[in-house]
Amino acid sequence: MAAAIHTPSVEATVAVRVSQAATGDLVAGARAQIERIDGLRVEEIEIAGLRPGLNDTTVEAVATLAVGEEAGLNEDAEEFVVDRVRERLADGFGVDPERVERVEPPD
C-alpha cells in the first residue's frame, strides 16, 4: 500500500507591493510576488484591500499557500511549518505577513 503524499498548506493574510509596471492584474501581480519565494505556491488568493502608492500598489490579500518539499519543512510539526512560512514571507521582497496559520487538509 502506497503512502499518501501530503503537502502542508497555510493560510496567510499578507500585504504585497505590486509594481504599477507589472503585467496582468493585481491578483496576478500579488500571486507572482508571493511565488517568487522558494518553497511556496499560491493555491488560492483573494484581494481584501488596496492602498495605491506612487510606484506600486499595496495589495492586502488572503492566500492559501502550498508548502513544497524544497522549503525543508517537517509537516508533522505544525508550529514549525507556520513559523518557517512566516519567516519566508517576511524575507520575500515586497511581502509583509500579517497572519499565518495552518490549514487542515480535507478528509
C-alpha positions as CSV (number, residue, x, y, z in Angstrom):
1,M,0.0,0.0,0.0
2,A,1.4,3.3,-1.0
3,A,1.7,6.2,1.5
4,A,-0.2,9.3,0.6
5,I,1.9,12.4,0.0
6,H,0.7,15.4,1.9
7,T,1.7,18.9,1.1
8,P,1.1,21.1,4.1
9,S,-1.0,24.3,3.4
10,V,-1.1,27.5,5.3
11,E,-3.4,30.5,5.1
12,A,-1.7,33.8,5.2
13,T,-3.0,37.4,5.3
14,V,-0.3,39.4,3.6
15,A,0.4,42.9,2.3
16,V,2.1,42.6,-1.1
17,R,3.6,45.5,-3.1
18,V,2.7,45.2,-6.7
19,S,4.6,47.4,-9.2
20,Q,2.4,49.6,-11.4
21,A,4.6,48.3,-14.3
22,A,3.7,44.7,-13.6
23,T,2.0,42.7,-16.3
24,G,-1.5,41.4,-15.6
25,D,-4.0,42.5,-13.0
26,L,-3.3,43.0,-9.2
27,V,-4.3,39.4,-8.4
28,A,-1.7,38.1,-10.9
29,G,0.9,40.6,-9.6
30,A,0.4,39.6,-6.0
31,R,0.5,35.9,-6.9
32,A,3.7,36.3,-8.8
33,Q,5.3,38.2,-6.0
34,I,4.5,35.5,-3.4
35,E,5.5,32.7,-5.7
36,R,9.0,34.2,-6.1
37,I,9.6,32.9,-2.6
38,D,11.2,29.4,-2.7
39,G,9.0,26.6,-1.4
40,L,5.7,28.4,-1.6
41,R,3.0,28.1,-4.2
42,V,-0.3,30.0,-4.2
43,E,-3.3,27.7,-4.3
44,E,-5.9,30.5,-3.8
45,I,-5.7,34.2,-3.4
46,E,-8.4,36.8,-2.6
47,I,-7.9,40.5,-2.5
48,A,-9.1,42.1,0.7
49,G,-8.0,45.7,0.2
50,L,-5.8,48.1,-1.8
51,R,-3.5,51.0,-1.0
52,P,-2.3,52.9,-4.0
53,G,1.2,54.4,-4.0
54,L,3.4,56.4,-6.2
55,N,5.2,53.5,-7.8
56,D,3.3,50.5,-6.6
57,T,0.0,49.4,-5.1
58,T,-0.1,47.5,-1.8
59,V,-2.5,44.6,-2.1
60,E,-3.9,43.2,1.1
61,A,-4.7,39.6,0.4
62,V,-5.7,36.3,2.0
63,A,-3.8,33.5,0.3
64,T,-3.8,29.7,0.8
65,L,-0.2,28.6,0.2
66,A,1.1,25.1,-0.5
67,V,4.4,24.4,1.1
68,G,6.7,22.4,-1.1
69,E,9.4,19.9,-0.1
70,E,12.1,22.4,-1.1
71,A,11.0,24.6,1.8
72,G,12.7,22.0,4.1
73,L,9.7,21.9,6.4
74,N,8.5,19.0,8.6
75,E,4.8,18.7,8.1
76,D,4.4,16.9,11.4
77,A,5.4,20.0,13.4
78,E,2.5,22.4,12.8
79,E,4.1,25.3,14.7
80,F,7.4,24.9,12.9
81,V,5.7,25.0,9.5
82,V,3.8,28.2,10.4
83,D,6.9,29.9,11.8
84,R,9.0,28.9,8.8
85,V,6.4,30.1,6.3
86,R,6.0,33.4,8.2
87,E,9.8,33.8,8.1
88,R,10.0,33.0,4.3
89,L,7.1,35.5,3.6
90,A,8.8,38.2,5.7
91,D,12.1,37.6,3.8
92,G,10.4,37.9,0.5
93,F,10.8,41.2,-1.4
94,G,7.6,43.3,-1.1
95,V,5.7,40.8,1.1
96,D,4.7,41.5,4.7
97,P,2.9,38.7,6.5
98,E,0.2,39.8,9.0
99,R,-1.3,36.4,9.9
100,V,-0.1,32.9,9.1
101,E,-1.9,29.7,10.3
102,R,-2.0,26.1,9.3
103,V,-5.0,24.9,7.1
104,E,-6.2,21.4,7.7
105,P,-6.3,19.1,4.7
106,P,-9.8,18.0,3.5
107,D,-10.7,14.4,4.5
